[in-house]
Amino acid sequence: MIPFLEDMIEPWLRRKYPRVDAWFITRGEPLKKNLKLIAVICLFIGCYRAWVFEHKNAETAMYGKDGKSEAWAKYNACDKERAVKMALADTYLGTLTTQQATMNSCMSTIGQLEKPEALKILPFLLRRTVKNASPDVSGYASDAKYVEQFLLLTNKTITPIRMIVTCDRGITSAGGAILGTASTSGGGSGKLSENSYLFVLTSPAWAPTAPLVMVVFSNDAQLGACSFNEQ
């Protein structure tokens, strides 16, 4: 615009109006410089305003009509919701972990309840005597000189009974009966080694409320320690 005025309008005005020509001679050059400076400043301001306008439009498109404040508000709301969900997830996880531990403990307890109880045999030595001096064992067929009588208690009902008797000294034979019963039946008893004997009783049953009385015969005055194991 300025070159147009300078090249076409100015010469025409100066030729037509001498006073205009005199004014341009005295003040025209500074005015031209100022107009160019003003034009540059206006151009800069226009470009800056255009950039601001486009920047605001871009922010509105990305963040909404309220700009970044709306976007941050949405972000904070989303972050708060995420924190609440994480807290709930941690709570549920802790509850599930506790419930799982409780369930595992219950299953372990049930497994122990269902596990069969191990057989326990508790022997008590009633007496040690010479066979011929003991009327209640005279019915056992044995030529042994000595006899030891035991009372065996158990925690389980066992029938038939297959009892292995083992002592420190030699055993000639062994026998037994359920306490308080008059008749018994069995078979298959016999000597296993010098110090062990297999006793078999098919009936009646040996139970916690029906102890087993056993007699062990030997030619040694002292049998030493004896053990009783159900086969």
Biotite code that builds the C-alpha atoms (Angstrom):
import biotite.structure as struc

atoms = struc.array([
    struc.Atom([0.000, 0.000, 0.000], chain_id="A", res_id=1, res_name="MET", atom_name="CA", element="C"),
    struc.Atom([2.789, 2.392, 0.946], chain_id="A", res_id=2, res_name="ILE", atom_name="CA", element="C"),
    struc.Atom([4.701, 1.862, -2.344], chain_id="A", res_id=3, res_name="PRO", atom_name="CA", element="C"),
    struc.Atom([1.447, 2.551, -4.243], chain_id="A", res_id=4, res_name="PHE", atom_name="CA", element="C"),
    struc.Atom([0.942, 5.859, -2.445], chain_id="A", res_id=5, res_name="LEU", atom_name="CA", element="C"),
    struc.Atom([4.594, 6.742, -2.818], chain_id="A", res_id=6, res_name="GLU", atom_name="CA", element="C"),
    struc.Atom([4.869, 5.980, -6.520], chain_id="A", res_id=7, res_name="ASP", atom_name="CA", element="C"),
    struc.Atom([1.513, 7.195, -7.865], chain_id="A", res_id=8, res_name="MET", atom_name="CA", element="C"),
    struc.Atom([-0.370, 9.445, -5.451], chain_id="A", res_id=9, res_name="ILE", atom_name="CA", element="C"),
    struc.Atom([2.598, 11.428, -4.137], chain_id="A", res_id=10, res_name="GLU", atom_name="CA", element="C"),
    struc.Atom([3.867, 12.652, -7.574], chain_id="A", res_id=11, res_name="PRO", atom_name="CA", element="C"),
    struc.Atom([0.386, 13.681, -8.614], chain_id="A", res_id=12, res_name="TRP", atom_name="CA", element="C"),
    struc.Atom([-0.236, 15.640, -5.424], chain_id="A", res_id=13, res_name="LEU", atom_name="CA", element="C"),
    struc.Atom([3.126, 17.346, -5.590], chain_id="A", res_id=14, res_name="ARG", atom_name="CA", element="C"),
    struc.Atom([2.609, 18.455, -9.184], chain_id="A", res_id=15, res_name="ARG", atom_name="CA", element="C"),
    struc.Atom([-0.929, 19.660, -8.625], chain_id="A", res_id=16, res_name="LYS", atom_name="CA", element="C"),
    struc.Atom([-0.444, 21.367, -5.273], chain_id="A", res_id=17, res_name="TYR", atom_name="CA", element="C"),
    struc.Atom([2.785, 23.302, -4.725], chain_id="A", res_id=18, res_name="PRO", atom_name="CA", element="C"),
    struc.Atom([2.150, 23.602, -1.002], chain_id="A", res_id=19, res_name="ARG", atom_name="CA", element="C"),
    struc.Atom([1.926, 19.804, -0.815], chain_id="A", res_id=20, res_name="VAL", atom_name="CA", element="C"),
    struc.Atom([5.249, 19.617, -2.671], chain_id="A", res_id=21, res_name="ASP", atom_name="CA", element="C"),
    struc.Atom([6.794, 22.057, -0.182], chain_id="A", res_id=22, res_name="ALA", atom_name="CA", element="C"),
    struc.Atom([5.434, 20.002, 2.743], chain_id="A", res_id=23, res_name="TRP", atom_name="CA", element="C"),
    struc.Atom([6.871, 16.765, 1.300], chain_id="A", res_id=24, res_name="PHE", atom_name="CA", element="C"),
    struc.Atom([10.238, 18.470, 0.879], chain_id="A", res_id=25, res_name="ILE", atom_name="CA", element="C"),
    struc.Atom([10.384, 19.403, 4.565], chain_id="A", res_id=26, res_name="THR", atom_name="CA", element="C"),
    struc.Atom([8.524, 16.522, 6.233], chain_id="A", res_id=27, res_name="ARG", atom_name="CA", element="C"),
    struc.Atom([7.957, 13.792, 3.657], chain_id="A", res_id=28, res_name="GLY", atom_name="CA", element="C"),
    struc.Atom([11.002, 11.592, 4.325], chain_id="A", res_id=29, res_name="GLU", atom_name="CA", element="C"),
    struc.Atom([10.526, 11.297, 8.125], chain_id="A", res_id=30, res_name="PRO", atom_name="CA", element="C"),
    struc.Atom([6.830, 10.580, 7.530], chain_id="A", res_id=31, res_name="LEU", atom_name="CA", element="C"),
    struc.Atom([7.656, 7.785, 5.094], chain_id="A", res_id=32, res_name="LYS", atom_name="CA", element="C"),
    struc.Atom([10.018, 6.193, 7.626], chain_id="A", res_id=33, res_name="LYS", atom_name="CA", element="C"),
    struc.Atom([7.399, 6.452, 10.391], chain_id="A", res_id=34, res_name="ASN", atom_name="CA", element="C"),
    struc.Atom([4.688, 4.990, 8.177], chain_id="A", res_id=35, res_name="LEU", atom_name="CA", element="C"),
    struc.Atom([6.925, 2.021, 7.320], chain_id="A", res_id=36, res_name="LYS", atom_name="CA", element="C"),
    struc.Atom([7.648, 1.475, 11.010], chain_id="A", res_id=37, res_name="LEU", atom_name="CA", element="C"),
    struc.Atom([3.952, 1.721, 11.847], chain_id="A", res_id=38, res_name="ILE", atom_name="CA", element="C"),
    struc.Atom([3.171, -0.748, 9.061], chain_id="A", res_id=39, res_name="ALA", atom_name="CA", element="C"),
    struc.Atom([5.713, -3.224, 10.392], chain_id="A", res_id=40, res_name="VAL", atom_name="CA", element="C"),
    struc.Atom([4.306, -2.873, 13.922], chain_id="A", res_id=41, res_name="ILE", atom_name="CA", element="C"),
    struc.Atom([0.750, -3.345, 12.669], chain_id="A", res_id=42, res_name="CYS", atom_name="CA", element="C"),
    struc.Atom([1.831, -6.406, 10.708], chain_id="A", res_id=43, res_name="LEU", atom_name="CA", element="C"),
    struc.Atom([3.450, -7.889, 13.819], chain_id="A", res_id=44, res_name="PHE", atom_name="CA", element="C"),
    struc.Atom([0.373, -7.165, 15.933], chain_id="A", res_id=45, res_name="ILE", atom_name="CA", element="C"),
    struc.Atom([-1.890, -8.704, 13.299], chain_id="A", res_id=46, res_name="GLY", atom_name="CA", element="C"),
    struc.Atom([0.230, -11.841, 13.074], chain_id="A", res_id=47, res_name="CYS", atom_name="CA", element="C"),
    struc.Atom([0.344, -12.131, 16.871], chain_id="A", res_id=48, res_name="TYR", atom_name="CA", element="C"),
    struc.Atom([-3.422, -11.711, 17.197], chain_id="A", res_id=49, res_name="ARG", atom_name="CA", element="C"),
    struc.Atom([-3.970, -14.308, 14.473], chain_id="A", res_id=50, res_name="ALA", atom_name="CA", element="C"),
    struc.Atom([-1.665, -16.743, 16.292], chain_id="A", res_id=51, res_name="TRP", atom_name="CA", element="C"),
    struc.Atom([-3.498, -16.143, 19.587], chain_id="A", res_id=52, res_name="VAL", atom_name="CA", element="C"),
    struc.Atom([-6.835, -16.685, 17.895], chain_id="A", res_id=53, res_name="PHE", atom_name="CA", element="C"),
    struc.Atom([-5.705, -19.946, 16.268], chain_id="A", res_id=54, res_name="GLU", atom_name="CA", element="C"),
    struc.Atom([-4.107, -21.107, 19.520], chain_id="A", res_id=55, res_name="HIS", atom_name="CA", element="C"),
    struc.Atom([-7.350, -20.556, 21.419], chain_id="A", res_id=56, res_name="LYS", atom_name="CA", element="C"),
    struc.Atom([-9.280, -22.421, 18.728], chain_id="A", res_id=57, res_name="ASN", atom_name="CA", element="C"),
    struc.Atom([-6.814, -25.314, 18.999], chain_id="A", res_id=58, res_name="ALA", atom_name="CA", element="C"),
    struc.Atom([-7.136, -25.407, 22.814], chain_id="A", res_id=59, res_name="GLU", atom_name="CA", element="C"),
    struc.Atom([-10.912, -25.378, 22.533], chain_id="A", res_id=60, res_name="THR", atom_name="CA", element="C"),
    struc.Atom([-10.774, -28.259, 20.067], chain_id="A", res_id=61, res_name="ALA", atom_name="CA", element="C"),
    struc.Atom([-8.427, -30.300, 22.316], chain_id="A", res_id=62, res_name="MET", atom_name="CA", element="C"),
    struc.Atom([-9.577, -29.395, 25.835], chain_id="A", res_id=63, res_name="TYR", atom_name="CA", element="C"),
    struc.Atom([-13.138, -28.042, 25.449], chain_id="A", res_id=64, res_name="GLY", atom_name="CA", element="C"),
    struc.Atom([-14.635, -24.598, 25.726], chain_id="A", res_id=65, res_name="LYS", atom_name="CA", element="C"),
    struc.Atom([-13.097, -23.987, 29.183], chain_id="A", res_id=66, res_name="ASP", atom_name="CA", element="C"),
    struc.Atom([-9.600, -24.783, 27.935], chain_id="A", res_id=67, res_name="GLY", atom_name="CA", element="C"),
    struc.Atom([-6.997, -26.567, 30.052], chain_id="A", res_id=68, res_name="LYS", atom_name="CA", element="C"),
    struc.Atom([-8.943, -26.013, 33.273], chain_id="A", res_id=69, res_name="SER", atom_name="CA", element="C"),
    struc.Atom([-11.726, -28.240, 31.996], chain_id="A", res_id=70, res_name="GLU", atom_name="CA", element="C"),
    struc.Atom([-9.209, -30.837, 30.829], chain_id="A", res_id=71, res_name="ALA", atom_name="CA", element="C"),
    struc.Atom([-7.445, -30.838, 34.208], chain_id="A", res_id=72, res_name="TRP", atom_name="CA", element="C"),
    struc.Atom([-10.806, -31.076, 35.971], chain_id="A", res_id=73, res_name="ALA", atom_name="CA", element="C"),
    struc.Atom([-11.660, -34.132, 33.871], chain_id="A", res_id=74, res_name="LYS", atom_name="CA", element="C"),
    struc.Atom([-8.218, -35.587, 34.511], chain_id="A", res_id=75, res_name="TYR", atom_name="CA", element="C"),
    struc.Atom([-8.527, -35.045, 38.281], chain_id="A", res_id=76, res_name="ASN", atom_name="CA", element="C"),
    struc.Atom([-11.986, -36.628, 38.293], chain_id="A", res_id=77, res_name="ALA", atom_name="CA", element="C"),
    struc.Atom([-10.671, -39.591, 36.316], chain_id="A", res_id=78, res_name="CYS", atom_name="CA", element="C"),
    struc.Atom([-7.642, -39.908, 38.605], chain_id="A", res_id=79, res_name="ASP", atom_name="CA", element="C"),
    struc.Atom([-9.907, -39.787, 41.678], chain_id="A", res_id=80, res_name="LYS", atom_name="CA", element="C"),
    struc.Atom([-12.123, -42.493, 40.203], chain_id="A", res_id=81, res_name="GLU", atom_name="CA", element="C"),
    struc.Atom([-9.040, -44.590, 39.416], chain_id="A", res_id=82, res_name="ARG", atom_name="CA", element="C"),
    struc.Atom([-7.764, -44.178, 43.001], chain_id="A", res_id=83, res_name="ALA", atom_name="CA", element="C"),
    struc.Atom([-11.152, -45.273, 44.395], chain_id="A", res_id=84, res_name="VAL", atom_name="CA", element="C"),
    struc.Atom([-11.182, -48.330, 42.124], chain_id="A", res_id=85, res_name="LYS", atom_name="CA", element="C"),
    struc.Atom([-7.609, -49.212, 43.101], chain_id="A", res_id=86, res_name="MET", atom_name="CA", element="C"),
    struc.Atom([-8.535, -48.954, 46.802], chain_id="A", res_id=87, res_name="ALA", atom_name="CA", element="C"),
    struc.Atom([-11.566, -51.196, 46.240], chain_id="A", res_id=88, res_name="LEU", atom_name="CA", element="C"),
    struc.Atom([-9.429, -53.650, 44.279], chain_id="A", res_id=89, res_name="ALA", atom_name="CA", element="C"),
    struc.Atom([-6.869, -53.777, 47.115], chain_id="A", res_id=90, res_name="ASP", atom_name="CA", element="C"),
    struc.Atom([-9.677, -54.307, 49.642], chain_id="A", res_id=91, res_name="THR", atom_name="CA", element="C"),
    struc.Atom([-11.231, -57.091, 47.587], chain_id="A", res_id=92, res_name="TYR", atom_name="CA", element="C"),
    struc.Atom([-7.806, -58.676, 47.057], chain_id="A", res_id=93, res_name="LEU", atom_name="CA", element="C"),
    struc.Atom([-7.126, -58.636, 50.796], chain_id="A", res_id=94, res_name="GLY", atom_name="CA", element="C"),
    struc.Atom([-10.549, -60.144, 51.483], chain_id="A", res_id=95, res_name="THR", atom_name="CA", element="C"),
    struc.Atom([-10.031, -62.857, 48.867], chain_id="A", res_id=96, res_name="LEU", atom_name="CA", element="C"),
    struc.Atom([-6.565, -63.619, 50.264], chain_id="A", res_id=97, res_name="THR", atom_name="CA", element="C"),
    struc.Atom([-7.996, -63.955, 53.780], chain_id="A", res_id=98, res_name="THR", atom_name="CA", element="C"),
    struc.Atom([-10.847, -66.127, 52.543], chain_id="A", res_id=99, res_name="GLN", atom_name="CA", element="C"),
    struc.Atom([-8.418, -68.299, 50.595], chain_id="A", res_id=100, res_name="GLN", atom_name="CA", element="C"),
    struc.Atom([-6.224, -68.724, 53.674], chain_id="A", res_id=101, res_name="ALA", atom_name="CA", element="C"),
    struc.Atom([-9.292, -69.650, 55.724], chain_id="A", res_id=102, res_name="THR", atom_name="CA", element="C"),
    struc.Atom([-10.427, -72.109, 53.057], chain_id="A", res_id=103, res_name="MET", atom_name="CA", element="C"),
    struc.Atom([-6.952, -73.682, 52.932], chain_id="A", res_id=104, res_name="ASN", atom_name="CA", element="C"),
    struc.Atom([-6.964, -74.008, 56.722], chain_id="A", res_id=105, res_name="SER", atom_name="CA", element="C"),
    struc.Atom([-10.416, -75.636, 56.627], chain_id="A", res_id=106, res_name="CYS", atom_name="CA", element="C"),
    struc.Atom([-9.346, -78.040, 53.887], chain_id="A", res_id=107, res_name="MET", atom_name="CA", element="C"),
    struc.Atom([-6.228, -78.939, 55.861], chain_id="A", res_id=108, res_name="SER", atom_name="CA", element="C"),
    struc.Atom([-8.345, -79.552, 58.962], chain_id="A", res_id=109, res_name="THR", atom_name="CA", element="C"),
    struc.Atom([-10.793, -81.705, 56.988], chain_id="A", res_id=110, res_name="ILE", atom_name="CA", element="C"),
    struc.Atom([-7.882, -83.656, 55.551], chain_id="A", res_id=111, res_name="GLY", atom_name="CA", element="C"),
    struc.Atom([-6.547, -84.304, 59.034], chain_id="A", res_id=112, res_name="GLN", atom_name="CA", element="C"),
    struc.Atom([-9.995, -85.380, 60.225], chain_id="A", res_id=113, res_name="LEU", atom_name="CA", element="C"),
    struc.Atom([-10.351, -87.773, 57.312], chain_id="A", res_id=114, res_name="GLU", atom_name="CA", element="C"),
    struc.Atom([-6.842, -89.154, 57.809], chain_id="A", res_id=115, res_name="LYS", atom_name="CA", element="C"),
    struc.Atom([-7.078, -92.553, 59.518], chain_id="A", res_id=116, res_name="PRO", atom_name="CA", element="C"),
    struc.Atom([-5.715, -92.626, 63.030], chain_id="A", res_id=117, res_name="GLU", atom_name="CA", element="C"),
    struc.Atom([-2.520, -94.602, 63.464], chain_id="A", res_id=118, res_name="ALA", atom_name="CA", element="C"),
    struc.Atom([-2.763, -97.829, 65.447], chain_id="A", res_id=119, res_name="LEU", atom_name="CA", element="C"),
    struc.Atom([-1.463, -97.570, 68.985], chain_id="A", res_id=120, res_name="LYS", atom_name="CA", element="C"),
    struc.Atom([-0.719, -100.567, 71.201], chain_id="A", res_id=121, res_name="ILE", atom_name="CA", element="C"),
    struc.Atom([-0.050, -100.020, 74.881], chain_id="A", res_id=122, res_name="LEU", atom_name="CA", element="C"),
    struc.Atom([1.325, -103.114, 76.716], chain_id="A", res_id=123, res_name="PRO", atom_name="CA", element="C"),
    struc.Atom([1.268, -103.601, 80.482], chain_id="A", res_id=124, res_name="PHE", atom_name="CA", element="C"),
    struc.Atom([3.198, -106.407, 82.185], chain_id="A", res_id=125, res_name="LEU", atom_name="CA", element="C"),
    struc.Atom([0.789, -108.105, 84.574], chain_id="A", res_id=126, res_name="LEU", atom_name="CA", element="C"),
    struc.Atom([3.120, -110.732, 86.045], chain_id="A", res_id=127, res_name="ARG", atom_name="CA", element="C"),
    struc.Atom([6.124, -112.959, 85.471], chain_id="A", res_id=128, res_name="ARG", atom_name="CA", element="C"),
    struc.Atom([5.999, -116.471, 86.984], chain_id="A", res_id=129, res_name="THR", atom_name="CA", element="C"),
    struc.Atom([6.864, -120.144, 86.629], chain_id="A", res_id=130, res_name="VAL", atom_name="CA", element="C"),
    struc.Atom([4.388, -121.849, 84.287], chain_id="A", res_id=131, res_name="LYS", atom_name="CA", element="C"),
    struc.Atom([3.526, -124.752, 86.599], chain_id="A", res_id=132, res_name="ASN", atom_name="CA", element="C"),
    struc.Atom([2.742, -122.271, 89.372], chain_id="A", res_id=133, res_name="ALA", atom_name="CA", element="C"),
    struc.Atom([0.149, -120.365, 87.312], chain_id="A", res_id=134, res_name="SER", atom_name="CA", element="C"),
    struc.Atom([-3.216, -122.203, 87.106], chain_id="A", res_id=135, res_name="PRO", atom_name="CA", element="C"),
    struc.Atom([-4.782, -119.764, 84.624], chain_id="A", res_id=136, res_name="ASP", atom_name="CA", element="C"),
    struc.Atom([-2.128, -120.486, 81.955], chain_id="A", res_id=137, res_name="VAL", atom_name="CA", element="C"),
    struc.Atom([-1.959, -124.243, 82.422], chain_id="A", res_id=138, res_name="SER", atom_name="CA", element="C"),
    struc.Atom([-4.310, -124.724, 79.483], chain_id="A", res_id=139, res_name="GLY", atom_name="CA", element="C"),
    struc.Atom([-1.711, -123.422, 76.960], chain_id="A", res_id=140, res_name="TYR", atom_name="CA", element="C"),
    struc.Atom([0.282, -126.207, 75.348], chain_id="A", res_id=141, res_name="ALA", atom_name="CA", element="C"),
    struc.Atom([3.873, -125.336, 76.114], chain_id="A", res_id=142, res_name="SER", atom_name="CA", element="C"),
    struc.Atom([6.804, -127.089, 77.747], chain_id="A", res_id=143, res_name="ASP", atom_name="CA", element="C"),
    struc.Atom([8.429, -123.777, 78.653], chain_id="A", res_id=144, res_name="ALA", atom_name="CA", element="C"),
    struc.Atom([9.473, -123.160, 82.209], chain_id="A", res_id=145, res_name="LYS", atom_name="CA", element="C"),
    struc.Atom([8.501, -119.500, 82.466], chain_id="A", res_id=146, res_name="TYR", atom_name="CA", element="C"),
    struc.Atom([5.619, -117.347, 81.385], chain_id="A", res_id=147, res_name="VAL", atom_name="CA", element="C"),
    struc.Atom([4.970, -113.629, 81.262], chain_id="A", res_id=148, res_name="GLU", atom_name="CA", element="C"),
    struc.Atom([1.452, -112.247, 81.120], chain_id="A", res_id=149, res_name="GLN", atom_name="CA", element="C"),
    struc.Atom([0.626, -108.909, 79.394], chain_id="A", res_id=150, res_name="PHE", atom_name="CA", element="C"),
    struc.Atom([-2.464, -106.725, 79.087], chain_id="A", res_id=151, res_name="LEU", atom_name="CA", element="C"),
    struc.Atom([-2.577, -105.012, 75.662], chain_id="A", res_id=152, res_name="LEU", atom_name="CA", element="C"),
    struc.Atom([-4.717, -101.915, 75.080], chain_id="A", res_id=153, res_name="LEU", atom_name="CA", element="C"),
    struc.Atom([-5.495, -100.484, 71.639], chain_id="A", res_id=154, res_name="THR", atom_name="CA", element="C"),
    struc.Atom([-7.166, -97.387, 70.180], chain_id="A", res_id=155, res_name="ASN", atom_name="CA", element="C"),
    struc.Atom([-8.826, -99.188, 67.244], chain_id="A", res_id=156, res_name="LYS", atom_name="CA", element="C"),
    struc.Atom([-10.997, -102.245, 66.729], chain_id="A", res_id=157, res_name="THR", atom_name="CA", element="C"),
    struc.Atom([-8.951, -105.023, 65.103], chain_id="A", res_id=158, res_name="ILE", atom_name="CA", element="C"),
    struc.Atom([-10.191, -108.308, 63.701], chain_id="A", res_id=159, res_name="THR", atom_name="CA", element="C"),
    struc.Atom([-8.672, -110.676, 62.874], chain_id="A", res_id=160, res_name="PRO", atom_name="CA", element="C"),
    struc.Atom([-5.616, -110.206, 65.075], chain_id="A", res_id=161, res_name="ILE", atom_name="CA", element="C"),
    struc.Atom([-2.161, -111.001, 63.651], chain_id="A", res_id=162, res_name="ARG", atom_name="CA", element="C"),
    struc.Atom([0.221, -110.049, 66.421], chain_id="A", res_id=163, res_name="MET", atom_name="CA", element="C"),
    struc.Atom([4.010, -110.368, 66.143], chain_id="A", res_id=164, res_name="ILE", atom_name="CA", element="C"),
    struc.Atom([5.589, -110.719, 69.587], chain_id="A", res_id=165, res_name="VAL", atom_name="CA", element="C"),
    struc.Atom([9.314, -109.944, 69.813], chain_id="A", res_id=166, res_name="THR", atom_name="CA", element="C"),
    struc.Atom([11.427, -110.181, 72.974], chain_id="A", res_id=167, res_name="CYS", atom_name="CA", element="C"),
    struc.Atom([15.088, -109.805, 73.878], chain_id="A", res_id=168, res_name="ASP", atom_name="CA", element="C"),
    struc.Atom([15.377, -113.497, 74.839], chain_id="A", res_id=169, res_name="ARG", atom_name="CA", element="C"),
    struc.Atom([14.167, -116.687, 73.200], chain_id="A", res_id=170, res_name="GLY", atom_name="CA", element="C"),
    struc.Atom([10.396, -117.366, 72.865], chain_id="A", res_id=171, res_name="ILE", atom_name="CA", element="C"),
    struc.Atom([8.991, -120.879, 72.745], chain_id="A", res_id=172, res_name="THR", atom_name="CA", element="C"),
    struc.Atom([5.357, -119.891, 72.074], chain_id="A", res_id=173, res_name="SER", atom_name="CA", element="C"),
    struc.Atom([2.670, -117.283, 72.775], chain_id="A", res_id=174, res_name="ALA", atom_name="CA", element="C"),
    struc.Atom([-1.081, -117.216, 73.193], chain_id="A", res_id=175, res_name="GLY", atom_name="CA", element="C"),
    struc.Atom([-3.879, -114.867, 74.104], chain_id="A", res_id=176, res_name="GLY", atom_name="CA", element="C"),
    struc.Atom([-7.574, -114.149, 74.534], chain_id="A", res_id=177, res_name="ALA", atom_name="CA", element="C"),
    struc.Atom([-9.900, -111.185, 74.749], chain_id="A", res_id=178, res_name="ILE", atom_name="CA", element="C"),
    struc.Atom([-10.475, -110.217, 78.379], chain_id="A", res_id=179, res_name="LEU", atom_name="CA", element="C"),
    struc.Atom([-13.840, -111.458, 79.644], chain_id="A", res_id=180, res_name="GLY", atom_name="CA", element="C"),
    struc.Atom([-14.539, -113.904, 76.772], chain_id="A", res_id=181, res_name="THR", atom_name="CA", element="C"),
    struc.Atom([-14.797, -117.646, 77.206], chain_id="A", res_id=182, res_name="ALA", atom_name="CA", element="C"),
    struc.Atom([-14.454, -118.838, 73.597], chain_id="A", res_id=183, res_name="SER", atom_name="CA", element="C"),
    struc.Atom([-11.909, -117.829, 70.959], chain_id="A", res_id=184, res_name="THR", atom_name="CA", element="C"),
    struc.Atom([-10.984, -119.056, 67.502], chain_id="A", res_id=185, res_name="SER", atom_name="CA", element="C"),
    struc.Atom([-7.767, -118.731, 65.588], chain_id="A", res_id=186, res_name="GLY", atom_name="CA", element="C"),
    struc.Atom([-5.209, -120.484, 63.492], chain_id="A", res_id=187, res_name="GLY", atom_name="CA", element="C"),
    struc.Atom([-1.911, -119.953, 61.751], chain_id="A", res_id=188, res_name="GLY", atom_name="CA", element="C"),
    struc.Atom([0.086, -119.015, 64.808], chain_id="A", res_id=189, res_name="SER", atom_name="CA", element="C"),
    struc.Atom([3.698, -120.086, 64.869], chain_id="A", res_id=190, res_name="GLY", atom_name="CA", element="C"),
    struc.Atom([7.282, -119.239, 65.669], chain_id="A", res_id=191, res_name="LYS", atom_name="CA", element="C"),
    struc.Atom([8.989, -116.820, 63.282], chain_id="A", res_id=192, res_name="LEU", atom_name="CA", element="C"),
    struc.Atom([12.458, -116.807, 64.807], chain_id="A", res_id=193, res_name="SER", atom_name="CA", element="C"),
    struc.Atom([14.239, -117.496, 68.060], chain_id="A", res_id=194, res_name="GLU", atom_name="CA", element="C"),
    struc.Atom([12.969, -114.252, 69.552], chain_id="A", res_id=195, res_name="ASN", atom_name="CA", element="C"),
    struc.Atom([9.666, -113.659, 67.690], chain_id="A", res_id=196, res_name="SER", atom_name="CA", element="C"),
    struc.Atom([6.307, -115.366, 67.463], chain_id="A", res_id=197, res_name="TYR", atom_name="CA", element="C"),
    struc.Atom([3.188, -114.801, 65.317], chain_id="A", res_id=198, res_name="LEU", atom_name="CA", element="C"),
    struc.Atom([-0.100, -114.951, 67.223], chain_id="A", res_id=199, res_name="PHE", atom_name="CA", element="C"),
    struc.Atom([-3.361, -115.167, 65.212], chain_id="A", res_id=200, res_name="VAL", atom_name="CA", element="C"),
    struc.Atom([-6.882, -114.687, 66.622], chain_id="A", res_id=201, res_name="LEU", atom_name="CA", element="C"),
    struc.Atom([-9.844, -114.520, 64.227], chain_id="A", res_id=202, res_name="THR", atom_name="CA", element="C"),
    struc.Atom([-12.543, -113.831, 66.836], chain_id="A", res_id=203, res_name="SER", atom_name="CA", element="C"),
    struc.Atom([-13.664, -112.089, 68.913], chain_id="A", res_id=204, res_name="PRO", atom_name="CA", element="C"),
    struc.Atom([-12.440, -108.630, 67.939], chain_id="A", res_id=205, res_name="ALA", atom_name="CA", element="C"),
    struc.Atom([-9.850, -106.704, 69.864], chain_id="A", res_id=206, res_name="TRP", atom_name="CA", element="C"),
    struc.Atom([-11.224, -103.229, 70.701], chain_id="A", res_id=207, res_name="ALA", atom_name="CA", element="C"),
    struc.Atom([-10.524, -100.278, 73.003], chain_id="A", res_id=208, res_name="PRO", atom_name="CA", element="C"),
    struc.Atom([-13.215, -101.611, 75.365], chain_id="A", res_id=209, res_name="THR", atom_name="CA", element="C"),
    struc.Atom([-12.065, -105.242, 74.998], chain_id="A", res_id=210, res_name="ALA", atom_name="CA", element="C"),
    struc.Atom([-8.354, -105.543, 75.937], chain_id="A", res_id=211, res_name="PRO", atom_name="CA", element="C"),
    struc.Atom([-6.213, -108.469, 74.811], chain_id="A", res_id=212, res_name="LEU", atom_name="CA", element="C"),
    struc.Atom([-4.476, -110.630, 77.409], chain_id="A", res_id=213, res_name="VAL", atom_name="CA", element="C"),
    struc.Atom([-1.337, -112.317, 76.066], chain_id="A", res_id=214, res_name="MET", atom_name="CA", element="C"),
    struc.Atom([0.994, -114.882, 77.571], chain_id="A", res_id=215, res_name="VAL", atom_name="CA", element="C"),
    struc.Atom([4.553, -115.390, 76.319], chain_id="A", res_id=216, res_name="VAL", atom_name="CA", element="C"),
    struc.Atom([6.419, -118.595, 77.150], chain_id="A", res_id=217, res_name="PHE", atom_name="CA", element="C"),
    struc.Atom([10.156, -118.958, 77.461], chain_id="A", res_id=218, res_name="SER", atom_name="CA", element="C"),
    struc.Atom([12.827, -121.101, 79.037], chain_id="A", res_id=219, res_name="ASN", atom_name="CA", element="C"),
    struc.Atom([14.668, -117.968, 80.158], chain_id="A", res_id=220, res_name="ASP", atom_name="CA", element="C"),
    struc.Atom([13.787, -116.585, 83.552], chain_id="A", res_id=221, res_name="ALA", atom_name="CA", element="C"),
    struc.Atom([13.991, -113.059, 82.117], chain_id="A", res_id=222, res_name="GLN", atom_name="CA", element="C"),
    struc.Atom([12.578, -112.343, 78.622], chain_id="A", res_id=223, res_name="LEU", atom_name="CA", element="C"),
    struc.Atom([13.807, -108.775, 78.716], chain_id="A", res_id=224, res_name="GLY", atom_name="CA", element="C"),
    struc.Atom([11.873, -106.129, 76.828], chain_id="A", res_id=225, res_name="ALA", atom_name="CA", element="C"),
    struc.Atom([8.997, -107.356, 74.625], chain_id="A", res_id=226, res_name="CYS", atom_name="CA", element="C"),
    struc.Atom([7.230, -105.521, 71.800], chain_id="A", res_id=227, res_name="SER", atom_name="CA", element="C"),
    struc.Atom([3.834, -106.200, 70.190], chain_id="A", res_id=228, res_name="PHE", atom_name="CA", element="C"),
    struc.Atom([3.142, -105.195, 66.580], chain_id="A", res_id=229, res_name="ASN", atom_name="CA", element="C"),
    struc.Atom([0.011, -105.821, 64.555], chain_id="A", res_id=230, res_name="GLU", atom_name="CA", element="C"),
    struc.Atom([0.907, -107.229, 61.135], chain_id="A", res_id=231, res_name="GLN", atom_name="CA", element="C"),
])
